[in-house]
Amino acid sequence: MKQTFAKLTVFFEDPFWIGVCERGDSAGYEACKIVFGAEPKDGEIYDYLLKNYNKLQFSPSLANFSSDEKRPNPKRLQREIYRTVHTAGVGTKAQQALKLQQEQCKLERKTRSRTQREAQQDLRYTLRRQKQKEKHRGH
């Protein structure tokens, strides 16, 4: 039996309200950071997730996620939910996943800027050569 879970934690990180969406199954664990800006209401969060869930960019999957836990007692589960709602912060797995996503985006940005820089250098070089040929043509 394949178990999956999804969890959204909303907290205030000066100066914005941030949401960390986590999802996982037996294959892996992924997280995504959402910046809300002003304090969102429950209905706004729900609408946002309904409209934009497919557009969210989750981190690469972290392996070794196990969800072989038994269902906890409903009262205990309620207490745990209360504790997580009233304590600000992000789980360490979510932090790892978001850090991995940030590093991946940084590498993509570096390669993209490197190729653009090289293309500009090649263009400048060809323009210089062309200009030199045009000057040399008259003699």
C-alpha positions in Angstrom: 0.0 0.0 0.0 1.5 3.3 -1.1 0.9 6.1 1.4 1.2 9.8 0.5 0.9 13.0 2.4 0.8 16.7 1.7 1.3 19.4 4.3 1.2 23.2 4.1 2.8 25.3 6.8 2.2 29.1 6.8 4.4 31.4 8.9 5.6 34.9 9.1 9.2 35.5 8.0 9.9 39.3 8.1 8.6 41.1 6.0 6.4 38.4 4.2 4.1 35.5 5.0 5.7 32.3 3.7 4.1 29.0 3.0 6.0 25.7 2.8 4.2 23.0 0.9 5.5 19.5 1.5 4.5 16.3 -0.1 5.9 12.8 0.1 5.3 9.1 -0.5 7.4 6.0 -0.4 9.4 7.2 -3.4 10.6 10.5 -1.9 10.0 13.8 -0.2 9.6 17.2 -1.9 9.1 20.7 -0.7 8.1 24.1 -2.2 8.3 27.6 -0.9 5.4 30.0 -1.6 5.6 33.8 -0.8 2.2 35.2 0.0 3.1 38.8 1.0 0.3 40.1 3.2 -1.3 37.7 5.7 -3.4 35.3 3.7 -6.8 34.1 4.9 -7.7 30.4 4.9 -9.9 30.8 1.8 -7.2 32.6 -0.1 -4.7 29.9 0.7 -7.2 27.2 -0.4 -8.0 29.1 -3.7 -4.3 29.6 -4.4 -3.6 25.9 -4.0 -6.5 24.9 -6.2 -5.5 27.3 -9.0 -1.6 27.0 -8.8 -0.8 23.6 -7.4 0.3 22.3 -10.8 2.6 25.4 -11.3 4.4 25.0 -8.0 8.1 24.1 -8.4 8.9 21.4 -5.9 12.5 20.6 -4.9 14.1 17.5 -6.3 13.0 14.4 -4.5 14.8 13.4 -1.4 15.1 9.6 -1.1 14.9 7.5 2.0 11.5 8.7 3.1 9.6 6.1 5.0 5.9 6.4 5.8 5.5 3.1 7.5 4.0 4.6 10.6 0.8 3.5 12.1 -2.1 6.0 12.4 -1.8 7.8 15.7 -4.6 8.2 18.2 -7.0 11.0 17.0 -6.5 13.0 20.2 -2.7 12.7 19.9 -2.9 13.7 16.3 -5.0 16.7 17.3 -2.4 17.7 19.9 0.4 17.4 17.3 -1.5 19.5 14.8 -2.1 22.2 17.5 1.7 22.2 18.3 2.7 22.5 14.7 0.2 25.3 14.1 1.4 27.3 17.1 5.1 26.9 16.6 6.7 28.8 13.8 9.3 27.3 11.6 10.0 24.8 8.9 10.9 21.1 9.3 14.5 20.2 8.7 13.5 18.0 5.7 11.7 20.9 4.2 14.7 23.1 4.7 17.0 20.6 3.1 14.6 20.2 0.1 14.3 24.0 -0.4 18.1 24.4 -0.1 18.6 21.7 -2.7 16.1 23.5 -5.0 17.8 26.8 -4.4 21.2 25.3 -5.3 19.8 23.8 -8.5 18.3 27.1 -9.6 21.6 28.8 -8.8 23.5 26.3 -11.1 20.9 26.8 -13.9 21.3 30.6 -13.6 25.1 30.3 -13.7 25.1 28.1 -16.8 22.5 30.4 -18.5 24.5 33.5 -17.8 27.8 31.9 -18.9 26.3 30.9 -22.3 24.9 34.4 -22.7 28.3 35.9 -21.9 30.1 33.6 -24.3 27.5 34.4 -27.0 28.1 38.2 -26.5 31.9 37.7 -26.7 31.5 35.7 -29.9 29.3 38.4 -31.4 31.7 41.2 -30.4 34.6 39.2 -31.9 32.8 38.6 -35.2 31.8 42.3 -35.4 35.5 43.3 -34.8 36.7 40.9 -37.6 34.1 42.2 -40.0 35.0 45.8 -39.3 38.7 45.0 -39.8 37.9 43.3 -43.1 35.9 46.4 -44.3 38.8 48.7 -43.4 41.3 46.4 -45.2 39.2 46.1 -48.3 40.0 49.6 -49.7 43.7 49.0 -50.1 
